[in-house]
């Protein structure tokens, strides 16, 4: 059990160091495309447990970092998500980033032909400015 706590501390410290330089971490929500509804795991051979196909989400629960997933488009007509992760206690930054993301509208008659979501430059400036103003308090 002590080894698990040591690993958790190492992961938390690594993410804390990362967020000294970066306001947000952007990752795919999951590293695979969507699979059939009602199925617990996409491929029981490759992914026997739920945490085998969610390696980009559960670590942030352990490190107590806020995260959100926003729709980001489609791959082969299947939806994909973008995960936005912030440092501990940075929920306002996460909410601002999710509100700032905006999917590019689909091509008429082809909803799966959607480009990835965009983050306007002014939104990222606002997040950085907010971080700096919080640091000065």
Buried (B, 14 or more C-beta within 10 A) or exposed (E): EEEEEEEEEEBBEEBEEEBEEEBBBEBBBBEBBBBEEEEEBBEEEEBEEEEEBBEBBEBBEEBEBBBBBBBBBBBEEEBBBBBBBBBEEBEEBBBBBEEBBEBEEBEEEEEEEBEEBEBEEEBBEBBEEBBEEEEEE
